[in-house]
């Protein structure tokens, strides 16, 4: 049993909890996930089972979220899980105010992650340091936010914005909420978060824990084939003899002219079977096809 599971993480469970549940239900020890989702958040959590865990780094990088941002409130964690730092009326804020400053948060920007996050500083995770009372300001990082789309505006004393976020890896939606509140002078925190796309998987096809439990009990759970999950990568088809040599770790010139470095799906030419991931290395004697990961 190997492949990917488009899992829908519920609120209240950590990503590690979800992996443990799948491991327990399937009886398979080798299970991993493709990107941490905060316990208060819900949505797509790509899970790999069996040898497919080795393919997690090769899933598509883009992510998408639907966030509810509450203005007039700031917390220690930049979401509703933390202690309240400030609270004020923000009823003068309008949807037009929001729309005017959203372009500042799009594109390639510098972003400071939340003080409570899984980022490591001096070998320790920030949330561990923060819980010990040692709040460390994390270094800023460069992230890419492709698009911000307003879905709904709820006016009031502490108005709420529902915002769709299409972004690259490493982006913290809690930081967007915090920084947007700072920019508008009201403060803001993340009130709810749903991840709608991750690793090439979409929430519309995600399976809940209850569904996974039921399908495993009936022995009818079908995992996503790695060949499908990695279709975004260019492919190299090898004749059976070369395919066997490649799987055994032998290096040889590619059978076609292809760009170097980019990871490639390696397929068996005769039947299209997915064999693993290769990379092209430039050598003095010419390019060499090297195995990065053999399934």
Short mmCIF file of the C-alpha atoms (twelve columns), coordinates in Angstrom:
data_MODEL
# 
_entry.id   MODEL 
# 
loop_
_atom_site.group_PDB 
_atom_site.id 
_atom_site.type_symbol 
_atom_site.label_atom_id 
_atom_site.label_alt_id 
_atom_site.label_comp_id 
_atom_site.label_asym_id 
_atom_site.label_seq_id 
_atom_site.Cartn_x 
_atom_site.Cartn_y 
_atom_site.Cartn_z 
_atom_site.pdbx_PDB_model_num 
ATOM 1   C CA . UNK A 1   0.000   0.000  0.000   1 
ATOM 2   C CA . UNK A 2   1.701   3.156  -1.183  1 
ATOM 3   C CA . UNK A 3   0.639   6.484  -2.611  1 
ATOM 4   C CA . UNK A 4   -0.878  9.781  -1.511  1 
ATOM 5   C CA . UNK A 5   -3.985  10.564 0.502   1 
ATOM 6   C CA . UNK A 6   -5.815  13.851 0.024   1 
ATOM 7   C CA . UNK A 7   -6.729  14.189 3.693   1 
ATOM 8   C CA . UNK A 8   -9.017  16.849 5.161   1 
ATOM 9   C CA . UNK A 9   -7.581  17.880 8.516   1 
ATOM 10  C CA . UNK A 10  -10.275 18.878 11.011  1 
ATOM 11  C CA . UNK A 11  -9.957  21.682 13.537  1 
ATOM 12  C CA . UNK A 12  -8.436  20.618 16.840  1 
ATOM 13  C CA . UNK A 13  -6.081  17.976 15.423  1 
ATOM 14  C CA . UNK A 14  -2.420  18.648 14.739  1 
ATOM 15  C CA . UNK A 15  -0.859  17.485 11.483  1 
ATOM 16  C CA . UNK A 16  1.112   14.947 13.535  1 
ATOM 17  C CA . UNK A 17  -2.155  13.662 15.043  1 
ATOM 18  C CA . UNK A 18  -3.522  13.088 11.540  1 
ATOM 19  C CA . UNK A 19  -0.458  11.124 10.482  1 
ATOM 20  C CA . UNK A 20  -0.745  9.039  13.655  1 
ATOM 21  C CA . UNK A 21  -4.409  8.305  12.938  1 
ATOM 22  C CA . UNK A 22  -3.672  7.128  9.379   1 
ATOM 23  C CA . UNK A 23  -0.736  5.070  10.639  1 
ATOM 24  C CA . UNK A 24  -2.915  3.437  13.279  1 
ATOM 25  C CA . UNK A 25  -5.867  2.762  10.975  1 
ATOM 26  C CA . UNK A 26  -3.798  1.419  8.071   1 
ATOM 27  C CA . UNK A 27  -1.298  -0.569 10.127  1 
ATOM 28  C CA . UNK A 28  1.500   1.003  8.072   1 
ATOM 29  C CA . UNK A 29  4.365   2.645  9.955   1 
ATOM 30  C CA . UNK A 30  5.762   4.710  7.111   1 
ATOM 31  C CA . UNK A 31  3.340   7.649  6.876   1 
ATOM 32  C CA . UNK A 32  4.173   11.357 6.525   1 
ATOM 33  C CA . UNK A 33  2.525   14.662 5.652   1 
ATOM 34  C CA . UNK A 34  3.341   17.330 3.093   1 
ATOM 35  C CA . UNK A 35  3.155   20.535 5.153   1 
ATOM 36  C CA . UNK A 36  2.137   21.440 8.689   1 
ATOM 37  C CA . UNK A 37  -1.279  22.982 9.246   1 
ATOM 38  C CA . UNK A 38  -1.973  24.703 12.590  1 
ATOM 39  C CA . UNK A 39  -4.287  22.770 14.964  1 
ATOM 40  C CA . UNK A 40  -6.948  25.518 14.794  1 
ATOM 41  C CA . UNK A 41  -6.919  25.412 10.981  1 
ATOM 42  C CA . UNK A 42  -8.691  22.899 8.784   1 
ATOM 43  C CA . UNK A 43  -8.344  21.758 5.219   1 
ATOM 44  C CA . UNK A 44  -6.044  19.940 2.824   1 
ATOM 45  C CA . UNK A 45  -3.211  17.944 4.368   1 
ATOM 46  C CA . UNK A 46  -1.384  15.779 1.793   1 
ATOM 47  C CA . UNK A 47  -0.409  12.486 3.429   1 
ATOM 48  C CA . UNK A 48  2.001   9.983  1.909   1 
ATOM 49  C CA . UNK A 49  1.836   6.275  2.697   1 
ATOM 50  C CA . UNK A 50  4.624   3.708  2.296   1 
ATOM 51  C CA . UNK A 51  7.526   4.485  -0.003  1 
ATOM 52  C CA . UNK A 52  5.629   7.497  -1.344  1 
ATOM 53  C CA . UNK A 53  6.821   9.384  1.764   1 
ATOM 54  C CA . UNK A 54  10.110  9.802  -0.086  1 
ATOM 55  C CA . UNK A 55  8.274   11.713 -2.808  1 
ATOM 56  C CA . UNK A 56  6.800   14.422 -0.557  1 
ATOM 57  C CA . UNK A 57  9.496   17.018 -1.465  1 
ATOM 58  C CA . UNK A 58  8.519   16.730 -5.136  1 
ATOM 59  C CA . UNK A 59  4.838   17.652 -4.782  1 
ATOM 60  C CA . UNK A 60  3.787   21.023 -6.282  1 
ATOM 61  C CA . UNK A 61  4.718   23.933 -4.002  1 
ATOM 62  C CA . UNK A 62  1.752   26.288 -4.343  1 
ATOM 63  C CA . UNK A 63  -0.890  26.582 -1.610  1 
ATOM 64  C CA . UNK A 64  -4.257  28.291 -1.311  1 
ATOM 65  C CA . UNK A 65  -6.230  29.349 1.761   1 
ATOM 66  C CA . UNK A 66  -9.509  30.946 2.763   1 
ATOM 67  C CA . UNK A 67  -8.859  33.154 5.790   1 
ATOM 68  C CA . UNK A 68  -11.201 35.069 8.074   1 
ATOM 69  C CA . UNK A 69  -9.396  38.102 9.527   1 
ATOM 70  C CA . UNK A 70  -10.847 39.948 12.526  1 
ATOM 71  C CA . UNK A 71  -9.914  43.617 12.948  1 
ATOM 72  C CA . UNK A 72  -9.623  45.523 16.216  1 
ATOM 73  C CA . UNK A 73  -7.981  42.601 18.012  1 
ATOM 74  C CA . UNK A 74  -4.355  41.450 18.416  1 
ATOM 75  C CA . UNK A 75  -3.093  38.320 20.172  1 
ATOM 76  C CA . UNK A 76  0.213   36.739 21.170  1 
ATOM 77  C CA . UNK A 77  -0.123  34.045 18.488  1 
ATOM 78  C CA . UNK A 78  -1.721  36.190 15.749  1 
ATOM 79  C CA . UNK A 79  -4.813  33.958 15.900  1 
ATOM 80  C CA . UNK A 80  -7.619  33.305 18.380  1 
ATOM 81  C CA . UNK A 81  -5.584  30.662 20.226  1 
ATOM 82  C CA . UNK A 82  -3.376  33.279 21.889  1 
ATOM 83  C CA . UNK A 83  -3.849  35.741 24.716  1 
ATOM 84  C CA . UNK A 84  -5.406  39.082 23.807  1 
ATOM 85  C CA . UNK A 85  -2.852  41.889 23.589  1 
ATOM 86  C CA . UNK A 86  -5.042  44.772 22.413  1 
ATOM 87  C CA . UNK A 87  -8.721  45.249 21.715  1 
ATOM 88  C CA . UNK A 88  -10.452 48.266 20.180  1 
ATOM 89  C CA . UNK A 89  -13.423 49.277 18.077  1 
ATOM 90  C CA . UNK A 90  -12.718 49.193 14.337  1 
ATOM 91  C CA . UNK A 91  -16.200 50.001 13.061  1 
ATOM 92  C CA . UNK A 92  -14.914 52.881 10.912  1 
ATOM 93  C CA . UNK A 93  -12.982 50.447 8.755   1 
ATOM 94  C CA . UNK A 94  -14.519 49.854 5.315   1 
ATOM 95  C CA . UNK A 95  -14.125 47.345 2.511   1 
ATOM 96  C CA . UNK A 96  -12.675 50.184 0.414   1 
ATOM 97  C CA . UNK A 97  -9.933  50.711 3.036   1 
ATOM 98  C CA . UNK A 98  -9.025  47.025 2.736   1 
ATOM 99  C CA . UNK A 99  -9.031  46.999 -1.071  1 
ATOM 100 C CA . UNK A 100 -6.742  50.046 -1.198  1 
ATOM 101 C CA . UNK A 101 -3.912  48.396 0.727   1 
ATOM 102 C CA . UNK A 102 -4.135  44.745 -0.395  1 
ATOM 103 C CA . UNK A 103 -1.798  45.301 -3.394  1 
ATOM 104 C CA . UNK A 104 1.018   46.035 -0.895  1 
ATOM 105 C CA . UNK A 105 0.770   42.435 0.296   1 
ATOM 106 C CA . UNK A 106 0.947   40.813 -3.136  1 
ATOM 107 C CA . UNK A 107 4.016   39.718 -5.075  1 
ATOM 108 C CA . UNK A 108 7.397   38.890 -3.553  1 
ATOM 109 C CA . UNK A 109 7.518   40.458 -0.096  1 
ATOM 110 C CA . UNK A 110 9.418   40.283 3.190   1 
ATOM 111 C CA . UNK A 111 7.375   38.647 5.924   1 
ATOM 112 C CA . UNK A 112 8.080   38.161 9.631   1 
ATOM 113 C CA . UNK A 113 6.645   34.830 10.840  1 
ATOM 114 C CA . UNK A 114 4.560   34.704 14.038  1 
ATOM 115 C CA . UNK A 115 6.441   34.509 17.341  1 
ATOM 116 C CA . UNK A 116 4.532   31.270 17.996  1 
ATOM 117 C CA . UNK A 117 5.578   29.147 15.004  1 
ATOM 118 C CA . UNK A 118 7.535   26.012 14.135  1 
ATOM 119 C CA . UNK A 119 10.507  27.965 12.807  1 
ATOM 120 C CA . UNK A 120 13.786  27.067 14.493  1 
ATOM 121 C CA . UNK A 121 16.085  29.686 16.026  1 
ATOM 122 C CA . UNK A 122 19.354  28.451 17.532  1 
ATOM 123 C CA . UNK A 123 18.113  24.887 17.325  1 
ATOM 124 C CA . UNK A 124 14.799  25.509 19.135  1 
ATOM 125 C CA . UNK A 125 11.317  26.016 17.743  1 
ATOM 126 C CA . UNK A 126 9.851   29.451 18.323  1 
ATOM 127 C CA . UNK A 127 6.679   28.144 19.963  1 
ATOM 128 C CA . UNK A 128 8.790   26.230 22.512  1 
ATOM 129 C CA . UNK A 129 10.757  29.392 23.334  1 
ATOM 130 C CA . UNK A 130 7.568   31.466 23.530  1 
ATOM 131 C CA . UNK A 131 5.931   29.012 25.933  1 
ATOM 132 C CA . UNK A 132 8.974   29.365 28.192  1 
ATOM 133 C CA . UNK A 133 8.466   33.127 28.207  1 
ATOM 134 C CA . UNK A 134 11.347  33.789 25.797  1 
ATOM 135 C CA . UNK A 135 9.591   35.523 22.915  1 
ATOM 136 C CA . UNK A 136 12.092  35.875 20.085  1 
ATOM 137 C CA . UNK A 137 11.370  38.025 17.034  1 
ATOM 138 C CA . UNK A 138 11.947  35.662 14.118  1 
ATOM 139 C CA . UNK A 139 14.019  36.846 11.172  1 
ATOM 140 C CA . UNK A 140 12.051  38.010 8.148   1 
ATOM 141 C CA . UNK A 141 11.824  35.778 5.112   1 
ATOM 142 C CA . UNK A 142 10.995  36.350 1.478   1 
ATOM 143 C CA . UNK A 143 7.659   34.851 0.439   1 
ATOM 144 C CA . UNK A 144 5.515   35.075 -2.666  1 
ATOM 145 C CA . UNK A 145 1.817   35.904 -2.551  1 
ATOM 146 C CA . UNK A 146 0.351   35.393 -6.001  1 
ATOM 147 C CA . UNK A 147 -3.147  36.690 -5.388  1 
ATOM 148 C CA . UNK A 148 -5.412  38.069 -2.656  1 
ATOM 149 C CA . UNK A 149 -9.131  38.004 -3.385  1 
ATOM 150 C CA . UNK A 150 -11.794 39.479 -1.106  1 
ATOM 151 C CA . UNK A 151 -14.727 37.097 -0.702  1 
ATOM 152 C CA . UNK A 152 -16.773 38.798 1.987   1 
ATOM 153 C CA . UNK A 153 -16.758 41.840 4.281   1 
ATOM 154 C CA . UNK A 154 -18.676 41.782 7.548   1 
ATOM 155 C CA . UNK A 155 -18.873 45.274 9.097   1 
ATOM 156 C CA . UNK A 156 -19.216 45.822 12.837  1 
ATOM 157 C CA . UNK A 157 -17.302 46.876 15.940  1 
ATOM 158 C CA . UNK A 158 -14.738 44.179 15.143  1 
ATOM 159 C CA . UNK A 159 -15.314 43.670 11.409  1 
ATOM 160 C CA . UNK A 160 -14.223 40.519 9.624   1 
ATOM 161 C CA . UNK A 161 -12.722 40.019 6.177   1 
ATOM 162 C CA . UNK A 162 -12.952 36.717 4.322   1 
ATOM 163 C CA . UNK A 163 -9.915  36.564 2.039   1 
ATOM 164 C CA . UNK A 164 -8.694  33.961 -0.460  1 
ATOM 165 C CA . UNK A 165 -4.904  33.677 -0.515  1 
ATOM 166 C CA . UNK A 166 -2.911  32.037 -3.308  1 
ATOM 167 C CA . UNK A 167 0.723   31.843 -2.232  1 
ATOM 168 C CA . UNK A 168 4.067   30.099 -2.393  1 
ATOM 169 C CA . UNK A 169 5.712   27.925 0.285   1 
ATOM 170 C CA . UNK A 170 6.677   29.386 3.653   1 
ATOM 171 C CA . UNK A 171 3.894   31.978 3.752   1 
ATOM 172 C CA . UNK A 172 2.188   32.531 7.107   1 
ATOM 173 C CA . UNK A 173 -1.455  33.602 6.805   1 
ATOM 174 C CA . UNK A 174 -1.370  34.687 10.459  1 
ATOM 175 C CA . UNK A 175 1.348   37.161 9.509   1 
ATOM 176 C CA . UNK A 176 -0.787  38.554 6.682   1 
ATOM 177 C CA . UNK A 177 -3.618  39.133 9.181   1 
ATOM 178 C CA . UNK A 178 -1.298  40.779 11.715  1 
ATOM 179 C CA . UNK A 179 0.447   42.995 9.163   1 
ATOM 180 C CA . UNK A 180 -2.816  44.020 7.495   1 
ATOM 181 C CA . UNK A 181 -4.142  45.126 10.872  1 
ATOM 182 C CA . UNK A 182 -0.947  47.077 11.557  1 
ATOM 183 C CA . UNK A 183 -1.152  48.736 8.162   1 
ATOM 184 C CA . UNK A 184 -4.747  49.866 8.791   1 
ATOM 185 C CA . UNK A 185 -4.020  50.983 12.349  1 
ATOM 186 C CA . UNK A 186 -6.640  48.780 13.980  1 
ATOM 187 C CA . UNK A 187 -4.715  45.609 14.680  1 
ATOM 188 C CA . UNK A 188 -5.994  42.251 13.417  1 
ATOM 189 C CA . UNK A 189 -5.768  38.560 14.069  1 
ATOM 190 C CA . UNK A 190 -6.641  35.393 12.187  1 
ATOM 191 C CA . UNK A 191 -10.095 34.178 13.251  1 
ATOM 192 C CA . UNK A 192 -10.394 31.105 11.010  1 
ATOM 193 C CA . UNK A 193 -8.312  29.362 8.351   1 
ATOM 194 C CA . UNK A 194 -9.091  26.722 5.749   1 
ATOM 195 C CA . UNK A 195 -6.413  25.402 3.413   1 
ATOM 196 C CA . UNK A 196 -8.122  24.786 0.100   1 
ATOM 197 C CA . UNK A 197 -5.125  23.562 -1.920  1 
ATOM 198 C CA . UNK A 198 -1.748  22.057 -1.060  1 
ATOM 199 C CA . UNK A 199 0.716   19.810 -2.849  1 
ATOM 200 C CA . UNK A 200 -1.497  19.721 -5.920  1 
ATOM 201 C CA . UNK A 201 -4.482  18.432 -3.915  1 
ATOM 202 C CA . UNK A 202 -7.779  20.327 -3.693  1 
ATOM 203 C CA . UNK A 203 -10.230 20.453 -0.787  1 
ATOM 204 C CA . UNK A 204 -13.144 19.529 -3.051  1 
ATOM 205 C CA . UNK A 205 -11.715 15.992 -3.287  1 
ATOM 206 C CA . UNK A 206 -10.369 15.676 0.268   1 
ATOM 207 C CA . UNK A 207 -11.356 12.761 2.501   1 
ATOM 208 C CA . UNK A 208 -12.307 13.290 6.135   1 
ATOM 209 C CA . UNK A 209 -11.021 11.093 8.953   1 
ATOM 210 C CA . UNK A 210 -14.449 9.460  9.185   1 
ATOM 211 C CA . UNK A 211 -14.424 8.603  5.466   1 
ATOM 212 C CA . UNK A 212 -10.866 7.258  5.609   1 
ATOM 213 C CA . UNK A 213 -11.788 5.136  8.627   1 
ATOM 214 C CA . UNK A 214 -14.819 3.730  6.800   1 
ATOM 215 C CA . UNK A 215 -12.951 3.000  3.557   1 
ATOM 216 C CA . UNK A 216 -10.036 1.338  5.346   1 
ATOM 217 C CA . UNK A 217 -12.471 -0.775 7.307   1 
ATOM 218 C CA . UNK A 218 -14.027 -1.941 4.031   1 
ATOM 219 C CA . UNK A 219 -10.555 -2.255 2.442   1 
ATOM 220 C CA . UNK A 220 -11.682 0.019  -0.389  1 
ATOM 221 C CA . UNK A 221 -9.444  3.046  0.184   1 
ATOM 222 C CA . UNK A 222 -7.672  3.990  -3.059  1 
ATOM 223 C CA . UNK A 223 -4.543  6.092  -2.697  1 
ATOM 224 C CA . UNK A 224 -3.483  8.583  -5.361  1 
ATOM 225 C CA . UNK A 225 -0.839  7.022  -7.580  1 
ATOM 226 C CA . UNK A 226 2.542   8.859  -7.388  1 
ATOM 227 C CA . UNK A 227 2.577   9.041  -11.190 1 
ATOM 228 C CA . UNK A 228 -0.582  11.185 -11.018 1 
ATOM 229 C CA . UNK A 229 0.506   13.285 -8.024  1 
ATOM 230 C CA . UNK A 230 3.761   14.196 -9.785  1 
ATOM 231 C CA . UNK A 231 2.362   14.906 -13.247 1 
ATOM 232 C CA . UNK A 232 3.616   18.501 -12.987 1 
ATOM 233 C CA . UNK A 233 7.206   17.224 -13.422 1 
ATOM 234 C CA . UNK A 234 8.582   16.552 -16.917 1 
ATOM 235 C CA . UNK A 235 8.968   12.864 -17.737 1 
ATOM 236 C CA . UNK A 236 11.761  10.692 -19.115 1 
ATOM 237 C CA . UNK A 237 10.804  7.288  -20.562 1 
ATOM 238 C CA . UNK A 238 13.509  4.606  -20.442 1 
ATOM 239 C CA . UNK A 239 13.616  1.284  -22.278 1 
ATOM 240 C CA . UNK A 240 13.305  -1.696 -19.931 1 
ATOM 241 C CA . UNK A 241 17.057  -2.454 -19.895 1 
ATOM 242 C CA . UNK A 242 18.053  1.152  -19.140 1 
ATOM 243 C CA . UNK A 243 15.246  1.450  -16.613 1 
ATOM 244 C CA . UNK A 244 16.605  -1.534 -14.692 1 
ATOM 245 C CA . UNK A 245 20.133  -0.122 -14.755 1 
ATOM 246 C CA . UNK A 246 18.843  3.251  -13.523 1 
ATOM 247 C CA . UNK A 247 16.951  1.581  -10.668 1 
ATOM 248 C CA . UNK A 248 20.173  -0.169 -9.667  1 
ATOM 249 C CA . UNK A 249 21.919  3.197  -9.311  1 
ATOM 250 C CA . UNK A 250 23.878  3.183  -12.563 1 
ATOM 251 C CA . UNK A 251 24.481  6.535  -14.279 1 
ATOM 252 C CA . UNK A 252 24.406  7.003  -18.034 1 
ATOM 253 C CA . UNK A 253 23.801  9.727  -20.646 1 
ATOM 254 C CA . UNK A 254 20.119  10.614 -21.190 1 
ATOM 255 C CA . UNK A 255 18.373  9.186  -24.222 1 
ATOM 256 C CA . UNK A 256 17.184  12.685 -25.235 1 
ATOM 257 C CA . UNK A 257 18.331  16.298 -24.979 1 
ATOM 258 C CA . UNK A 258 16.846  17.721 -21.767 1 
ATOM 259 C CA . UNK A 259 17.672  20.676 -19.488 1 
ATOM 260 C CA . UNK A 260 19.922  19.917 -16.496 1 
ATOM 261 C CA . UNK A 261 19.032  19.983 -12.770 1 
ATOM 262 C CA . UNK A 262 15.232  19.910 -13.041 1 
ATOM 263 C CA . UNK A 263 13.780  16.817 -11.316 1 
ATOM 264 C CA . UNK A 264 12.232  14.382 -13.779 1 
ATOM 265 C CA . UNK A 265 9.729   11.569 -13.465 1 
ATOM 266 C CA . UNK A 266 11.279  8.365  -14.758 1 
ATOM 267 C CA . UNK A 267 8.857   6.046  -16.528 1 
ATOM 268 C CA . UNK A 268 9.226   2.575  -17.967 1 
ATOM 269 C CA . UNK A 269 8.936   3.095  -21.725 1 
ATOM 270 C CA . UNK A 270 7.060   -0.163 -22.313 1 
ATOM 271 C CA . UNK A 271 4.135   0.311  -19.914 1 
ATOM 272 C CA . UNK A 272 4.489   3.838  -18.472 1 
ATOM 273 C CA . UNK A 273 5.124   2.583  -14.924 1 
ATOM 274 C CA . UNK A 274 6.467   5.280  -12.606 1 
ATOM 275 C CA . UNK A 275 9.940   4.309  -11.375 1 
ATOM 276 C CA . UNK A 276 11.195  7.315  -9.432  1 
ATOM 277 C CA . UNK A 277 12.834  10.738 -9.671  1 
ATOM 278 C CA . UNK A 278 15.962  11.569 -11.661 1 
ATOM 279 C CA . UNK A 279 18.163  14.624 -12.081 1 
ATOM 280 C CA . UNK A 280 20.576  15.512 -14.830 1 
ATOM 281 C CA . UNK A 281 24.156  16.254 -13.768 1 
ATOM 282 C CA . UNK A 282 26.609  18.112 -15.973 1 
ATOM 283 C CA . UNK A 283 29.967  16.329 -16.208 1 
ATOM 284 C CA . UNK A 284 33.089  17.118 -18.241 1 
ATOM 285 C CA . UNK A 285 32.310  14.134 -20.430 1 
ATOM 286 C CA . UNK A 286 28.693  15.257 -20.838 1 
ATOM 287 C CA . UNK A 287 25.365  15.111 -18.993 1 
ATOM 288 C CA . UNK A 288 24.645  12.075 -16.801 1 
ATOM 289 C CA . UNK A 289 21.223  10.868 -15.662 1 
ATOM 290 C CA . UNK A 290 21.364  10.333 -11.907 1 
ATOM 291 C CA . UNK A 291 18.837  8.671  -9.613  1 
ATOM 292 C CA . UNK A 292 17.470  11.056 -6.963  1 
ATOM 293 C CA . UNK A 293 14.846  8.678  -5.620  1 
ATOM 294 C CA . UNK A 294 13.955  5.171  -6.783  1 
ATOM 295 C CA . UNK A 295 10.481  4.017  -5.825  1 
# 
